[in-house]
Amino acid sequence: MAVEERIEQSPERAAEPSGTPDVRLERVTKRFDDVVAVDDLSLEIERGSFFALLGPSGCGKTTTLRMIGGFEEPSAGVIYLGDHEVSGTPPYKRDVNTVFQSYALFPHLSIFENVAFGLRRKGTRGGNLKGKVEEMLDLVQLSGYGRRKPRQLSGGQQQRVALARALVNSPRVLLLDEPLGALDLKLRKEMQLFIKRLQHDVGITFIHVTHDQEEAMTMADRIAVMNRGKIEQLGGPDDLYERPQTAFVAGFLGISNLLTGEVSGRDTVRLGDGTTIRVRADALDGRSGRVAVGIRPEKIRPDDQDPNALQGVVRERAYIGVSTQYIVETRYGNVTVVVLNDRPGSIPHSPGDHLTLSWDPEATFILDPMEEPA
């Protein structure tokens, strides 16, 4: 049976107009006594997408996920699943399932019965139940494991059982609450790619909560970066990384070098000593006055081959396998540079070496200089 046939839409979903988002939040606020966990948040999540809520602890991402799932009720605002408002509807009556970091498998039940649990509650029996469970175990690459108990499986295998159990009833939306946090680094990276492929195969909307920016960027089609209960920026991984709109987003999605200066032309910024920095033609977008020019460390080269250049002295060097990271002191402060170790026999720069750092104008982004990076 083809994967597309395994996960069938309910009649209600099939009848909805094309383009109806699977999840819609309208001005949702959640307060816990005097603490505002989610602050007037509006959001649409497209059908069949892999969406991530990304941010530090306390930013409101898990509370948002729990409100979508029905585990928390908003203090204000409305939540829709498709065309149906679900505010006030208990979790078991919402067309969603949740996968938790702890897996939450039933230790006394076999893997088959863990996956079959939701089907039995819906009244599915006999060959239909057996066929659906076996298809789902096949989908998560656990065919033949049905008689085992959870304790007989590895952490990654248990996580796949949890995914199978959550997907077997064909929910509209699958909620993933930091599901990979308990796994070691190697297995976590393997599971990131596995879950991404699984979502592509089943076509169900996945909403993934994580504080790990690399995990979100690896797995999700679109990411909402949250801070203090609000969405700082929403977009695809490449857009968020290459064109952050705030210093918080720039800092949370990796290291950023920020150089403050005055706009001096349509695509130029003049630093304090008169050095002119060329930027992307659309980066300034009509700005004037003081701005911060942002450059990612891997975009900077320790040579003078690109139009923008700064002089500096190496203060620190750290070898990290695939690349070497340098801290270079310049008259504008320390600049972080990351150089790929892709050339055998190349001689690394050492502390005390004088360097010319250069980068292409297309590698720049512009931020408000009053903001502080995360």
C-alpha positions as CSV (number, residue, x, y, z in Angstrom):
1,M,0.0,0.0,0.0
2,A,1.4,3.4,-0.9
3,V,2.3,5.8,1.9
4,E,-0.2,8.3,0.7
5,E,-3.0,5.8,1.1
6,R,-1.9,4.9,4.7
7,I,-2.7,8.3,6.2
8,E,-6.2,9.1,5.1
9,Q,-8.0,12.4,5.5
10,S,-11.2,12.5,7.5
11,P,-14.3,13.5,5.5
12,E,-14.4,16.8,7.4
13,R,-10.9,17.7,6.4
14,A,-11.4,16.6,2.8
15,A,-14.5,18.9,2.5
16,E,-12.6,22.0,3.7
17,P,-11.6,24.6,1.0
18,S,-8.1,24.2,-0.3
19,G,-5.7,26.6,1.4
20,T,-7.5,26.3,4.8
21,P,-4.7,26.3,7.4
22,D,-4.6,23.3,9.7
23,V,-4.0,25.5,12.7
24,R,-4.9,29.2,13.2
25,L,-4.4,31.3,16.4
26,E,-6.0,34.6,16.6
27,R,-4.7,37.0,19.2
28,V,-4.0,34.3,21.7
29,T,-2.8,35.2,25.2
30,K,-2.0,33.0,28.1
31,R,-1.5,34.3,31.6
32,F,-0.3,32.3,34.7
33,D,-1.2,34.7,37.5
34,D,1.0,37.7,36.9
35,V,3.1,36.1,34.2
36,V,2.2,36.5,30.6
37,A,3.5,33.4,28.9
38,V,2.0,34.0,25.5
39,D,1.3,37.6,24.5
40,D,-1.4,38.4,21.8
41,L,0.0,35.8,19.4
42,S,-1.5,35.3,15.9
43,L,-0.3,32.5,13.7
44,E,-1.4,30.3,10.7
45,I,0.1,26.9,10.0
46,E,-0.4,25.6,6.5
47,R,-1.8,22.1,5.9
48,G,0.8,19.5,5.4
49,S,3.7,21.6,6.6
50,F,6.5,20.9,9.1
51,F,6.4,23.9,11.4
52,A,8.8,24.6,14.4
53,L,8.3,26.8,17.4
54,L,11.8,27.8,18.4
55,G,13.1,29.8,21.3
56,P,14.8,29.8,24.7
57,S,13.3,28.4,27.9
58,G,10.4,30.6,29.0
59,C,9.7,32.1,25.6
60,G,6.1,30.6,25.4
61,K,6.7,28.0,22.8
62,T,5.6,25.0,24.9
63,T,2.6,26.9,26.3
64,T,1.6,27.6,22.7
65,L,1.9,23.9,21.8
66,R,-0.1,22.9,24.8
67,M,-2.9,25.3,23.9
68,I,-3.1,23.9,20.4
69,G,-3.3,20.4,22.0
70,G,-5.9,21.4,24.6
71,F,-3.7,20.8,27.6
72,E,-4.0,24.6,28.4
73,E,-6.7,27.0,27.6
74,P,-6.0,30.6,26.4
75,S,-6.7,33.5,28.7
76,A,-7.8,35.4,25.6
77,G,-8.0,34.7,21.9
78,V,-9.3,31.9,19.6
79,I,-7.7,28.7,18.3
80,Y,-8.9,26.9,15.2
81,L,-8.2,23.5,13.7
82,G,-9.1,23.9,10.1
83,D,-12.5,25.7,10.1
84,H,-13.5,24.6,13.6
85,E,-12.9,26.6,16.7
86,V,-11.5,24.3,19.4
87,S,-11.1,26.7,22.3
88,G,-12.5,25.0,25.3
89,T,-12.5,21.5,23.6
90,P,-10.7,18.9,25.7
91,P,-7.6,17.2,24.2
92,Y,-9.3,13.9,23.4
93,K,-11.9,15.6,21.3
94,R,-9.3,17.5,19.2
95,D,-8.0,16.0,16.0
96,V,-4.4,16.2,17.2
97,N,-1.9,13.8,18.9
98,T,1.2,14.6,20.9
99,V,4.6,13.0,21.1
100,F,6.5,13.8,24.3
101,Q,10.2,13.8,25.1
102,S,9.5,11.0,27.6
103,Y,7.9,8.8,24.9
104,A,5.1,7.9,27.4
105,L,4.8,4.3,26.2
106,F,2.9,1.8,28.2
107,P,5.7,-0.4,29.7
108,H,3.4,-3.5,30.3
109,L,2.1,-3.6,26.7
110,S,3.8,-5.0,23.7
111,I,4.9,-2.6,20.9
112,F,1.9,-3.9,18.8
113,E,-0.5,-3.0,21.6
114,N,1.1,0.4,22.3
115,V,0.5,1.3,18.6
116,A,-3.0,-0.3,18.7
117,F,-4.1,1.5,21.8
118,G,-5.8,4.5,20.1
119,L,-7.4,2.3,17.4
120,R,-8.9,0.1,20.1
121,R,-10.4,3.1,21.9
122,K,-12.0,4.1,18.6
123,G,-13.5,0.7,18.2
124,T,-11.3,-0.7,15.5
125,R,-11.0,-4.5,15.7
126,G,-9.8,-7.6,13.9
127,G,-8.0,-7.6,10.6
128,N,-8.5,-3.9,10.1
129,L,-6.7,-3.1,13.4
130,K,-3.9,-5.6,12.7
131,G,-3.3,-4.3,9.2
132,K,-3.1,-0.6,10.3
133,V,-0.7,-1.4,13.1
134,E,1.6,-3.4,10.9
135,E,1.5,-0.7,8.2
136,M,2.5,1.9,10.8
137,L,5.3,-0.2,12.2
138,D,6.5,-0.7,8.7
139,L,6.4,3.0,8.1
140,V,8.6,3.7,11.1
141,Q,10.9,0.8,10.2
142,L,10.0,-1.5,13.1
143,S,8.4,-4.4,11.2
144,G,8.8,-7.6,13.3
145,Y,9.1,-5.7,16.6
146,G,5.4,-6.0,17.5
147,R,5.8,-8.6,20.3
148,R,8.6,-6.8,22.1
149,K,8.2,-4.6,25.2
150,P,9.4,-1.0,25.3
151,R,12.2,-1.9,27.6
152,Q,13.7,-4.1,24.9
153,L,14.1,-1.2,22.5
154,S,16.7,1.5,22.2
155,G,15.8,5.2,22.8
156,G,15.5,5.9,19.1
157,Q,13.3,2.8,18.6
158,Q,11.0,3.8,21.4
159,Q,10.7,7.3,19.9
160,R,9.6,5.7,16.6
161,V,7.0,3.6,18.5
162,A,5.7,6.8,20.0
163,L,5.5,8.3,16.5
164,A,3.6,5.3,15.2
165,R,1.1,5.3,18.0
166,A,0.5,9.1,17.5
167,L,0.1,8.7,13.7
168,V,-2.0,5.5,13.5
169,N,-5.3,7.4,13.9
170,S,-4.5,9.8,11.2
171,P,-4.6,13.1,13.2
172,R,-4.9,16.4,11.5
173,V,-1.9,17.7,13.4
174,L,1.0,15.9,15.2
175,L,2.5,17.9,18.1
176,L,6.1,17.2,18.9
177,D,7.2,18.5,22.4
178,E,11.0,18.4,22.3
179,P,10.8,14.8,21.3
180,L,14.6,14.3,20.8
181,G,15.8,15.9,24.0
182,A,16.5,12.6,25.8
183,L,18.7,11.1,22.9
184,D,22.4,11.4,22.5
185,L,23.9,13.7,19.9
186,K,24.5,11.1,17.1
187,L,21.0,9.5,17.6
188,R,19.4,12.9,17.8
189,K,20.8,13.9,14.4
190,E,19.7,10.5,12.9
191,M,16.2,11.0,14.3
192,Q,16.0,14.6,12.9
193,L,16.3,13.3,9.4
194,F,14.1,10.3,10.1
195,I,11.2,12.5,11.4
196,K,11.7,14.9,8.5
197,R,11.3,12.0,6.0
198,L,8.4,10.6,7.9
199,Q,6.5,13.9,7.8
200,H,7.2,14.2,4.0
201,D,5.8,10.6,3.5
202,V,2.6,10.9,5.6
203,G,1.8,14.5,4.6
204,I,0.4,15.4,8.1
205,T,1.1,18.8,9.7
206,F,3.9,18.5,12.3
207,I,4.4,21.2,14.9
208,H,7.7,20.8,16.6
209,V,8.8,22.7,19.8
210,T,12.5,22.9,20.4
211,H,15.2,25.2,21.8
212,D,17.8,23.8,19.5
213,Q,18.2,26.0,16.4
214,E,20.1,23.4,14.4
215,E,17.3,20.9,15.0
216,A,14.6,23.4,13.9
217,M,16.5,24.4,10.8
218,T,17.2,20.8,9.8
219,M,13.6,19.6,10.2
220,A,11.2,22.4,9.6
221,D,9.9,24.1,6.5
222,R,8.9,27.2,8.5
223,I,10.1,28.4,11.9
224,A,8.6,30.9,14.3
225,V,11.3,32.3,16.6
226,M,9.7,33.2,19.9
227,N,10.9,35.6,22.6
228,R,9.0,36.7,25.7
229,G,5.7,35.3,24.5
230,K,5.8,36.9,21.0
231,I,7.0,35.8,17.6
232,E,10.2,37.8,16.8
233,Q,10.3,36.5,13.2
234,L,8.6,33.9,11.1
235,G,10.1,32.3,7.9
236,G,12.0,29.6,6.3
237,P,15.4,28.4,7.8
238,D,17.5,30.1,5.1
239,D,15.6,33.4,5.4
240,L,15.9,33.5,9.2
241,Y,19.6,32.8,9.1
242,E,20.6,34.9,6.2
243,R,18.2,37.9,6.8
244,P,17.4,38.1,10.5
245,Q,15.2,41.1,11.4
246,T,16.2,41.5,15.0
247,A,19.4,41.1,17.0
248,F,17.7,38.4,19.1
249,V,17.0,36.3,16.0
250,A,20.5,36.9,14.6
251,G,22.0,35.8,17.9
252,F,19.8,32.9,18.6
253,L,20.3,31.3,15.2
254,G,24.1,31.4,15.4
255,I,27.0,33.8,16.0
256,S,26.7,37.2,14.4
257,N,29.4,39.9,14.0
258,L,27.8,43.3,14.3
259,L,29.6,46.5,13.2
260,T,27.9,49.8,14.0
261,G,28.1,52.8,11.6
262,E,26.1,55.5,9.7
263,V,24.2,55.0,6.5
264,S,26.3,56.8,3.8
265,G,24.6,55.7,0.6
266,R,22.1,53.4,-1.0
267,D,24.2,50.4,-0.3
268,T,27.0,51.7,2.0
269,V,27.6,52.2,5.7
270,R,30.5,54.3,7.0
271,L,32.2,53.0,10.2
272,G,33.6,55.3,12.9
273,D,37.0,55.8,11.3
274,G,35.6,56.4,7.8
275,T,35.9,52.9,6.5
276,T,33.1,52.2,4.0
277,I,31.3,48.9,4.2
278,R,29.3,47.8,1.2
279,V,26.0,45.9,1.9
280,R,23.4,44.1,-0.1
281,A,21.5,46.5,-2.3
282,D,18.2,45.7,-0.6
283,A,19.6,45.5,2.9
284,L,19.2,49.1,4.0
285,D,15.6,49.3,2.7
286,G,15.4,53.1,3.0
287,R,17.1,53.3,6.4
288,S,19.1,56.3,7.5
289,G,21.2,57.2,10.5
290,R,22.9,54.6,12.7
291,V,22.7,50.9,11.8
292,A,24.5,47.7,12.6
293,V,25.9,45.7,9.8
294,G,25.7,41.9,10.5
295,I,28.0,39.2,9.0
296,R,28.0,35.5,9.9
297,P,31.4,34.1,10.9
298,E,31.6,31.6,8.0
299,K,31.0,34.4,5.4
300,I,34.3,36.1,6.4
301,R,37.6,35.0,4.7
302,P,41.0,35.5,6.2
303,D,42.3,37.2,3.1
304,D,41.7,40.4,1.0
305,Q,39.8,38.8,-1.9
306,D,36.4,40.4,-1.2
307,P,35.3,44.1,-1.4
308,N,34.8,44.6,2.3
309,A,38.0,44.4,4.5
310,L,39.1,44.9,8.1
311,Q,42.5,44.5,9.6
312,G,42.9,42.4,12.8
313,V,45.1,40.3,15.0
314,V,44.3,36.7,15.9
315,R,43.6,36.4,19.7
316,E,42.2,32.9,20.0
317,R,41.9,29.7,17.8
318,A,39.7,26.7,18.4
319,Y,39.9,23.5,16.2
320,I,36.4,22.0,16.1
321,G,36.8,19.2,13.5
322,V,35.0,20.3,10.4
323,S,36.2,23.9,10.9
324,T,38.5,26.2,12.9
325,Q,37.1,29.2,14.8
326,Y,39.2,32.3,15.2
327,I,38.6,35.3,17.5
328,V,40.2,38.3,15.7
329,E,40.7,41.6,17.4
330,T,39.9,44.6,15.3
331,R,39.5,48.3,16.0
332,Y,35.7,47.7,16.1
333,G,35.9,44.9,18.7
334,N,36.4,41.1,18.4
335,V,35.2,39.4,15.2
336,T,34.5,35.7,15.0
337,V,35.7,33.9,11.9
338,V,34.9,30.3,11.0
339,V,37.1,28.6,8.3
340,L,36.3,25.2,6.9
341,N,39.1,22.6,7.3
342,D,38.6,21.4,3.7
343,R,42.1,21.7,2.4
344,P,44.6,19.0,3.6
345,G,47.9,20.4,4.7
346,S,46.7,24.0,5.1
347,I,48.6,25.9,7.8
348,P,46.2,27.4,10.4
349,H,46.6,30.9,11.7
350,S,48.0,31.3,15.1
351,P,47.4,33.8,18.0
352,G,49.4,37.0,17.2
353,D,49.1,36.7,13.4
354,H,48.0,39.8,11.6
355,L,45.1,39.2,9.2
356,T,43.0,41.0,6.6
357,L,39.4,39.9,7.0
358,S,37.2,40.3,3.9
359,W,33.6,39.4,2.9
360,D,31.2,40.0,0.1
361,P,28.5,42.7,0.3
362,E,25.8,40.0,-0.4
363,A,26.7,38.3,3.0
364,T,25.5,41.3,5.0
365,F,22.3,42.0,6.9
366,I,21.2,45.2,8.7
367,L,19.8,45.5,12.2
368,D,18.8,48.3,14.6
369,P,22.0,49.2,16.6
370,M,20.0,49.8,19.8
371,E,19.2,46.1,20.1
372,E,21.5,43.8,22.0
373,P,22.3,40.3,20.5
374,A,21.1,37.3,22.5
